[in-house]
Amino acid sequence: MAKPTRPAVGLSIGATNMAAVTADRAVIRKSVLTLYGQRPPEVGVPSENPNIDEPGLVITDFVNRVGDPSAVVASDGSTHRSEALVGDALGALRYAATGGRTSAEPVAVSYPAHWHPAAVDALNTALNRNSEWSSNAPVTLLPDTAAAVNALQSNPGLPARGIIAVCDFGGSGTSLTLVDAANGYQPVAATVRHADLSGDMMDQALLNHVVAGLSAAGSFDTSGTSAIGSLTRLRADCRRAKEQLSSSTVATLTADLPGFRGDIQLTRAELDEAIRQPLDTFVGVIQETLQRNGIEAGNLSAIAAVGGGANIPAITTTL
């Protein structure tokens, strides 16, 4: 009797979030790594990972540094290779997704499609040097565009012919990859990275909108040093409001600011207006990329939107 196919573990690397999927579980964590002296590292933040239950060395902003010859300098002055940090984060993520089991199941890791080959090679080398990975089944590295296309083929399906524009709306930027359906959905050109449309940018745009309204009403003075912490909290509230406006037309955030304390309502129309210009610019990037590769608009059979920003109605309707 043939052995049943073992389910693979799928891991995804993102500048904002990292994700893991097994046959029966999905885990999403912030791309934040906590290192401990006497225990394995943990990935995520305490609000989403209860295992972060004691102080450790917290490292952020390392994903976009993979392949950078300069080391990441932690708050205690220690230095770390960014690709090694990603390897540790992936190991912690797999451990969380498998319920703590040491698994020999095949693992596929998707990395940002806009990474240069040197960054991919650096990650591959780091994984081979990491005993957590080298002692288990081989790891398959693939661009996140390929992972997205595989998922979209299963649900809801993709055209069998023509060019498909895969738009990945992430936290630190948007990636555009043109794939040829008739050629096995292979890319026809290098992925284009557009940093001016991102989840972080949308959060900041909403924050600017809210602060402008409060300042115009004389409710909030942004010049004081006490405003810094308040703005940080308000920006996090704007991010949550943005996510809520993906499914609701109105979101309410509670602000606790110098000179103002109360509820602030944001509407989907305000979000749409805040992101209109960078979204229109990205549409121009799609058109320019098609022209540069000699692809007529009539040969574009579909636009596929993936990533967190794909949930925003203004993005899907504009595309």
Backbone hydrogen bonds, N-H to C=O, Kabsch-Sander energy under -0.5 kcal/mol:
donor,donor_aa,acceptor,acceptor_aa,energy
9,V,106,P,-2.6
10,G,8,A,-0.5
10,G,21,V,-2.9
11,L,9,V,-0.5
11,L,108,A,-3.0
12,S,19,A,-2.8
13,I,110,S,-2.5
14,G,12,S,-0.5
18,M,29,R,-3.2
19,A,12,S,-1.8
20,A,27,V,-2.6
21,V,10,G,-2.6
22,T,25,R,-3.1
27,V,20,A,-2.7
29,R,18,M,-2.9
31,S,16,T,-2.3
32,V,30,K,-2.7
33,L,59,I,-2.5
34,T,42,E,-3.0
35,L,33,L,-0.5
35,L,57,L,-2.7
36,Y,39,R,-0.6
42,E,34,T,-2.1
44,G,32,V,-2.9
48,E,45,V,-2.0
49,N,45,V,-1.8
52,I,49,N,-1.7
53,D,51,N,-1.9
57,L,35,L,-2.8
58,V,56,G,-0.8
59,I,33,L,-3.1
65,R,62,F,-1.0
66,V,63,V,-1.5
68,D,65,R,-2.6
72,V,80,H,-3.3
74,A,72,V,-0.6
74,A,78,S,-3.1
77,G,74,A,-1.9
80,H,72,V,-2.1
85,L,81,R,-2.0
86,V,82,S,-2.2
87,G,83,E,-2.1
88,D,84,A,-2.3
89,A,85,L,-2.6
90,L,86,V,-2.7
91,G,87,G,-2.1
92,A,88,D,-2.3
93,L,89,A,-2.3
94,R,90,L,-2.8
95,Y,91,G,-2.2
96,A,92,A,-2.0
97,A,93,L,-2.4
98,T,94,R,-2.1
99,G,96,A,-1.0
100,G,95,Y,-2.9
101,R,98,T,-0.9
103,S,101,R,-0.8
107,V,138,P,-1.0
108,A,9,V,-2.6
109,V,140,T,-3.3
110,S,11,L,-2.9
110,S,108,A,-0.5
111,Y,142,L,-1.8
115,W,112,P,-2.0
119,A,116,H,-1.0
120,V,116,H,-1.6
121,D,117,P,-2.7
122,A,118,A,-2.1
123,L,119,A,-2.1
124,N,120,V,-2.5
125,T,121,D,-2.5
126,A,122,A,-2.2
127,L,123,L,-2.4
128,N,124,N,-1.9
129,R,125,T,-1.4
130,N,126,A,-0.9
131,S,129,R,-0.6
133,W,130,N,-1.7
134,S,130,N,-3.0
135,S,131,S,-1.3
136,N,133,W,-1.5
140,T,107,V,-2.7
141,L,139,V,-0.6
142,L,109,V,-2.3
144,D,111,Y,-2.8
146,A,143,P,-0.7
147,A,143,P,-1.6
148,A,144,D,-2.4
149,V,145,T,-2.6
150,N,146,A,-2.3
151,A,147,A,-2.0
152,L,148,A,-2.7
153,Q,149,V,-2.3
154,S,150,N,-1.2
155,N,151,A,-2.1
157,G,152,L,-2.9
163,I,299,N,-2.8
164,I,179,V,-2.8
165,A,302,A,-2.3
166,V,164,I,-0.8
166,V,177,T,-3.1
167,C,165,A,-0.7
167,C,304,A,-3.4
168,D,166,V,-0.6
168,D,175,S,-2.8
169,F,167,C,-0.7
169,F,306,V,-2.8
170,G,168,D,-1.0
170,G,173,G,-2.2
174,T,194,H,-2.7
175,S,168,D,-2.1
176,L,192,V,-2.7
177,T,166,V,-2.2
179,V,164,I,-2.6
179,V,177,T,-0.5
180,D,186,Q,-2.5
181,A,162,G,-2.6
181,A,179,V,-0.7
183,N,180,D,-1.1
184,G,181,A,-1.0
185,Y,180,D,-1.8
186,Q,180,D,-0.8
186,Q,183,N,-0.8
188,V,178,L,-2.6
189,A,178,L,-0.6
192,V,176,L,-2.9
193,R,191,T,-0.5
194,H,174,T,-3.3
194,H,192,V,-0.5
195,A,193,R,-0.6
197,L,194,H,-0.9
199,G,170,G,-2.0
200,D,171,G,-2.6
202,M,198,S,-2.2
203,D,199,G,-2.3
204,Q,200,D,-2.2
205,A,201,M,-2.5
206,L,202,M,-2.3
207,L,203,D,-2.3
208,N,204,Q,-2.8
209,H,205,A,-2.0
210,V,206,L,-2.5
211,V,207,L,-2.9
212,A,208,N,-2.4
213,G,209,H,-1.8
214,L,210,V,-2.3
215,S,211,V,-2.9
216,A,212,A,-2.3
217,A,213,G,-1.3
218,G,215,S,-1.3
219,S,214,L,-2.8
220,F,214,L,-0.7
221,D,258,P,-0.7
222,T,220,F,-0.7
224,G,221,D,-0.6
227,A,224,G,-1.4
228,I,225,T,-1.3
230,S,226,S,-0.9
231,L,227,A,-2.7
232,T,228,I,-1.9
233,R,229,G,-2.0
234,L,230,S,-2.4
235,R,231,L,-2.4
236,A,232,T,-1.6
237,D,233,R,-2.0
238,C,234,L,-2.2
239,R,235,R,-1.9
240,R,236,A,-1.9
241,A,237,D,-2.4
242,K,238,C,-2.5
243,E,239,R,-2.0
244,Q,240,R,-2.2
245,L,241,A,-2.4
246,S,243,E,-0.9
247,S,244,Q,-1.5
248,S,244,Q,-1.8
251,A,266,L,-3.0
253,L,264,I,-2.7
255,A,253,L,-0.6
255,A,262,G,-3.1
257,L,260,F,-3.3
259,G,257,L,-0.5
260,F,257,L,-2.0
262,G,255,A,-2.2
264,I,253,L,-3.0
266,L,251,A,-3.2
268,R,249,T,-2.3
271,L,267,T,-1.7
272,D,268,R,-2.8
273,E,269,A,-2.2
274,A,270,E,-2.0
275,I,271,L,-1.6
276,R,272,D,-0.7
276,R,273,E,-0.5
279,L,275,I,-2.1
280,D,276,R,-2.7
281,T,277,Q,-2.2
282,F,278,P,-1.8
283,V,279,L,-1.9
284,G,280,D,-1.7
285,V,281,T,-1.5
286,I,282,F,-2.1
287,Q,283,V,-2.1
288,E,284,G,-2.6
289,T,285,V,-2.4
290,L,286,I,-2.2
291,Q,287,Q,-2.3
292,R,288,E,-2.6
293,N,289,T,-1.3
294,G,291,Q,-1.7
295,I,290,L,-2.9
296,E,294,G,-0.6
299,N,296,E,-1.9
300,L,297,A,-1.5
301,S,163,I,-2.0
301,S,299,N,-1.0
302,A,163,I,-1.2
304,A,165,A,-2.7
305,A,303,I,-0.5
306,V,167,C,-2.9
306,V,304,A,-0.5
309,G,169,F,-1.8
310,A,307,G,-1.2
311,N,308,G,-1.5
312,I,309,G,-1.8
315,I,312,I,-1.1
316,T,312,I,-1.5
317,T,313,P,-2.6
318,T,314,A,-1.7
319,L,315,I,-2.2
